[in-house]
Each structure stands twice: as C-alpha cells, then as structure tokens.
Amino acid sequence: MRKRLRSILVAFSISFVLMAGLAFFSMERFATLIRYSNDVDHTHLVISKLYNIEGYIKDLDRGERGYMLTKDTVYSNRTYRVIDSLAPSLKVLKTLFDDNKVQQNNLVVLRSIIALRVHALKENFEYLDSATINHPPSIYYDEGRKLMLDCVHKMRDMHNTENGLLAERYKNEQFYQTLTSNAFKYIIVFFFAVTILLFILMVRELKRRMQYQDELQTKVIDLRRSHAELEQIAYASSHDLQEPLRKIQVFSNRLVWLKKNTMDDETHNTMDRISAAAARMQDLIEELVNLTSLTKETQKAKVNLSIPFKSAMDDLGSKIEDKHAVITYSEFPTAKGSIDQLKVLFKALLDNSIKFSREGQAPEINVTCDIVNGEELMENFRRLSHNKYHRITITDNGIGFENKFANKMFRIFQRLHNRESEYEGKGIGLAICQRIMTNHEGYILAYGHLEIGATFKLYFPVSEQ
C-alpha cells in the first residue's frame, strides 16, 4: 500500500513539475508575444507620425506656391501654423526612436533638412513681400524645392526602414501568437490527462483502502473476540488450577500432621518442598491473573505521577526500612493514566531495585523527570523520533545486568537468575510493567551494568493541552 501511495505521489510530483515547466514556458512565450505586439504597435505609431510630418512638409510646399500666386495672407498664416506644428511632431518622433540608432541618425538629417527648408521658405516670403509685380522667382524658391525633395527622399528611407521593422515584428508576433496558443492547448490537454489519470489512481487507491478497512475491521472484530476468549480461558484456567493446588496444600499439610510422629526427616523435607512448590505455583497463577486483567480497558484521567509513586513507596515501607533504602526523586509531571495501574508500575520497579541490591550495601534509588523527544526510542520505534515524552528515569546501585538481556527481561516468566538464586522473583513483574506502559501508550527501556546498577526509563506521551 505504501509503495502504491509513493508511486502516486511520485507521478503527481512529476506531473506538477511538468505542468509548472509548461506554465512558465507559456508565460515566457506570452510575455514575448506581448513585447512583439507592443513593437508592432510602436512601429505603426512611428509610421503614422512619419506620414504626419510628410503631410506637413507638403503643406509647406502648397502654402508657399499659393502665396506666390495670390499673395493672400491666408496661405502664409496657414504655412506658419504648419511650421509651428512641425517642432512638436519631430520631438515626439525623437522619443519614439530612443531604441533605434539608424532612425535617430535619419531624424537628425531630416530635422536639419527641414530647418533649411523652413529658412528658405521664410526668405522666399520676405522676397515676395518686397518684390514688384511680374518679379522673377527667387533663388530661395528653387532651393526650397530641392530641400523638399531631399525631405521626401529622407522620409522615404525612414518609411522603408520602419516597414522592414514592421514586417519582421509582425512575423515574430504571428509566430509567438501561434506558439503561445499551442502551448496553452498542450497545457490544457496535459492538465486534463494528468487530472483524469490521478483521479483514476486515487479512486482505485480509495477503493483498495476501503477494502482494506473492511478487512481490518473484520480482523479487529475477530481479534477482540479472540482476546475476550483468551481472557476467559486465562481466568478460568487460573481459577481451575487454584482448586487442585489448594487440595495439594491441604492434603500435604494433613499428611504431615497425621504422620508427624512417624515421619522421618527426609519425608518431612519432601513434604515441605511439595507445599513450597504448590505455594509458588499459586503465586504464579495470581500474577498471571494480574497480567491478564491489565488487558482490559480502564478509565484514564490526568494524574500527577507523584501520587501513585508515593503510594507505592508507602506499600513498600517495611522493605525500604529493612533494607535501609534511600529513595530520592524530583518533581513529577502530570500524565493521562490509571492511578491504580501506575501504582502497580512504580511498586514493581521500586521493589525490583530493592530486591536486587548488592549484599552489604544499602539500596540507593534516584528518580528524575524531564521532557525529551523520542530519539532514544528510534532504535526500536523509528516513527517516534519527533514525538515528545515525559521521561522518568529510575536508577539504582544494585547488582545490575548485562544489556544483551534487556529485551529478555520483559518477557513473561523470564528471569536472569536461576531458580536456586538468592534473589526471589517470579519473572512476571517487568512483563506487567511493560503491559501497563502499553496501556498508557508509553514505552519502557532498561539499561544495566553488572555490579554497578540498573536504569529503567519510562516514556509517557506529552498530552496536548
């Protein structure tokens, strides 16, 4: 399932990158299209201004000839208005040629020719105003005609330059317009194809997950049923086993009492061993009952962990005094849990530290509390590295153990010492501790050094406020 989900995520990432690349490509093409479109509009504007200036130049010629024929001031006044209009038009044209060196040079030449043409026209007007009737044409008129033709030729060169630019820019505009249109089409087609593909994959994955969910629900129901049956079997077995054990103890005690005068030492010793074995078996069954009872769900509430800890110390008061144990602890945090189970947890761990103390040395037990991330749990539970936990560390100066046996300690009926060892125990206490931590969604780790001591670390999840 994770592999399929990873494949979907990879496909989505690749499609997203491709779509983003096409989108950026289309945006760049669209920007280029806009630039060329603006260039075409700019060229049209330049050509329009050139036509305006060309019209002004022709108006100068018409006005000059009209005044020469009629000496009507209407023609001269109109001509002077045209002259006044030429300067702003040439100034606008200069701003339009900021990015075109060729046209800038052409404009410089054109302005000089126009200036000479205007000068010749004004000189001709002065000549006409002072001349008599039937006067011959002035040299200024002939010079003006030549200058007008130079203006027309220069304007034609400028028109040809702009028309060439217009053709090139229009071609580029058409090319990028087609390219941008195709790019948008490809993006839309690709987007819909990827969307449909991902939709199909997600629907298939959703169906699989729904199927897995149904199967998981069925297995959970079966597991709960099996769990309930195991609890019933364990409970019934423990109670059914206790009855014959009680009879063994009763009959062995009765036999000892009846034969107390005739029983030799070996027989008496054998009967004592039978009674001791039956008592031990009864204790083991009771501990097994206690362990199975922890599998039932219990109500949890926010509890200051100092309460069950101090209650466990009170229950172990006589052992603490007998062993002259010294227990130091810091301020405990508040966690969500069952106060009764937590009391069993701390009692088992404290009893363990007191029980496995070194001979001739008083037990010293130190309990510290802090908040940590789950890095220490990564070795066994990699997904917990970023979670926060209340860590309670219980350290003693007892006989310790080898770290290679750390995991074995939490198995039921597992002991690191043999049956004949001076250290009593049933091999179930730490299994109960692990069960309690599991019930509280926590973890327990053990570390040890021979003849130095043992350390148990409890991790309670930090609950959200």
C-alpha positions, -999 to +999 in steps of 0.1 A: +000+000+000+028+024+009+045+016-024+014+024-044+009+056-025+045+065-031+041+058-068+010+081-069+030+109-051+059+105-075+036+106-105+019+137-091+052+154-084+065+147-119+032+159-135+033+190-112+069+198-123+060+193-160+029+214-157+048+241-138+075+240-166+049+243-193+032+271-174+065+291-170+073+284-207+038+296-217+042+327-195+075+335-211+061+330-246+031+351-237+054+379-224+074+377-257+042+379-276+031+410-258+066+425-264+064+419-301+028+431-302+039+463-285+067+466-310+042+463-339+020+490-323+051+511-318+061+508-355+025+517-366+027+548-344+061+558-359+048+553-394+017+574-386+040+602-372+061+600-404+030+604-425+020+634-404+054+651-408+054+642-446+020+659-448+033+690-430+062+692-455+038+690-484+016+716-467+046+739-466+051+735-504+014+741-511+013+771-489+044+786-505+030+782-540-004+795-531+012+827-516+034+831-546+004+830-569-021+851-549-001+868-521-031+860-499-021+861-462-043+831-456-017+809-473+012+825-453-006+822-420-015+786-426+021+779-435+034+795-403+009+773-383+023+743-401+058+754-392+048+757-355+033+721-357+065+706-371+086+711-339+064+691-315+059+663-341+097+660-346+101+660-308+076+631-304+093+612-332+127+616-314+112+599-283+099+571-305+134+565-318+151+560-285+159+523-292+167+527-329+201+543-337+196+542-375+163+561-373+179+585-348+206+594-374+179+597-401+159+620-379+189+643-373+194+646-410+157+651-416+155+679-389+184+697-405+169+695-440+135+707-426+152+736-408+169+746-441+136+742-459+118+765-434+146+790-436+144+791-474+105+794-473+107+824-449+133+840-471+111+835-501+081+850-483+102+881-474+113+883-511+077+881-523+066+908-498+093+932-511+092+923-548+073+942-575+047+929-599+059+904-625+090+897-605+111+865-613+111+836-588+137+839-562+166+816-557+151+807-523+122+790-541+145+768-562+165+760-531+133+752-512+121+728-539+154+709-537+152+707-500+116+695-502+128+667-525+156+658-500+130+657-473+108+634-493+137+611-501+148+610-465+112+603-454+110+575-479+142+560-464+127+562-429+094+547-442+113+518-458+132+512-425+101+512-404+082+490-430+111+465-427+108+465-389+071+462-391+073+432-414+099+415-391+080+423-359+047+413-374+062+379-384+076+374-349+042+384-334+024+358-356+050+331-347+047+337-310+010+340-312+008+306-327+034+292-303+016+306-272-018+293-284-003+258-290+014+259-256-019+267-239-036+239-258-009+215-247-011+226-211-049+222-211-047+187-227-018+177-204-036+190-173-068+172-181-049+140-189-030+141-157-061+151-137-080+122-151-051+098-145-046+109-109-083+108-103-085+072-116-055+063-094-069+080-064-103+063-069-086+029-072-064+036-041-095+047-022-114+015-032-084-006-020-082+013+012-119+009+018-115-028+011-085-030+035-105-010+060-134-035+058-109-064+061-091-046+090-124-040+107-133-077+104-099-087+118-103-063+146-136-078+155-121-113+153-092-101+174-114-087+200-134-119+201-102-140+204-089-116+230-121-120+250-120-158+247-083-158+258-092-137+289-120-161+297-097-191+292-069-175+313-093-165+341-110-199+341-077-218+339-062-198+368-092-204+390-095-241+380-058-245+387-060-230+421-085-255+433-062-286+429-033-266+443-053-258+474-061-295+477-024-304+473-015-280+501-044-292+524-037-329+519+001-325+522-004-305+554-029-331+567-005-359+559+023-341+578+001-336+608-012-373+607+023-387+603+042-362+624+053-388+649+063-415+624+077-393+596+115-393+592+134-361+582+137-369+545+100-375+542+092-343+561+116-324+539+099-338+508+065-327+521+078-292+528+091-289+493+057-301+479+040-274+499+065-247+488+061-257+452+023-255+454+026-221+471+049-209+444+025-222+417-003-204+434+017-171+434+025-175+397-012-181+389-022-150+408+005-129+390-008-143+357-043-133+366-030-098+374-013-096+340-044-107+321-065-082+340-043-054+326-055-062+290-089-048+299-096-011+290-097+012+320-107+048+325-078+072+323-076+108+337-049+133+343-028+122+372+002+138+389+026+108+388+038+117+423+006+103+437+009+067+426+047+068+432+043+079+468+015+053+473+039+026+460+066+038+485+041+035+513+032-001+504+069-009+503+076+009+536+087-022+556+110-034+528+125+001+525+132+002+562+146-034+564+170-027+535+177+009+547+170+020+512+174+057+502+150+069+476+154+104+461+131+119+435+124+152+417+091+168+409+068+145+388+049+156+357+012+152+351+001+125+326-031+108+315-034+073+330-049+049+355-037+057+391-041+020+401-021+007+373+006+034+377+009+024+414+015-012+403+041+000+378+061+021+403+058-006+430+071-033+408+101-011+397+110+000+432+106-035+446+128-047+418+156-022+427+153-031+464+152-068+458+183-069+435+205-048+457+241-057+464+249-076+496+262-053+524+252-021+506+221-001+512+200+004+480+201+039+466+174+047+441+173+080+422+142+091+402+145+120+378+119+135+354+123+156+322+107+162+288+125+147+257+120+138+221+118+102+211+154+098+198+161+072+224+132+051+211+143+053+174+163+020+177+131+001+182+104+026+171+117+048+142+085+067+138+086+082+173+117+104+169+098+137+167+072+129+195+076+145+229+075+124+261+077+128+299+108+106+307+110+092+342+144+076+349+148+052+378+184+044+386+197+021+413+231+008+426+221-029+426+237-059+410+227-048+375+226-070+345+241-073+310+225-051+284+222-080+259+195-094+282+175-061+283+147-073+259+145-107+275+137-092+309+102-080+298+091-115+287+067-134+309+083-159+333+118-149+322+145-145+349+181-135+346+189-156+377+183-193+382+157-208+404+182-215+432+194-179+432+192-160+465+171-133+447+135-142+448+112-135+420+085-149+396+097-135+363+065-116+356+069-082+373+086-065+344+061-080+319+034-064+339+053-031+338+056-033+300+019-041+298+010-010+319+032+012+297+015-001+266-019+007+282-007+042+286+006+045+251+041+047+265+074+028+264+099+013+289+136+007+283+161-010+305+199-005+308+223-022+331+259-027+342+270-057+362+277-049+398+270-012+391+233-009+388+203-008+366+183+020+349+147+019+338+133+047+316+096+053+313+082+074+285+048+088+289+034+108+259+030+145+265-007+152+262-019+182+243-034+210+265 
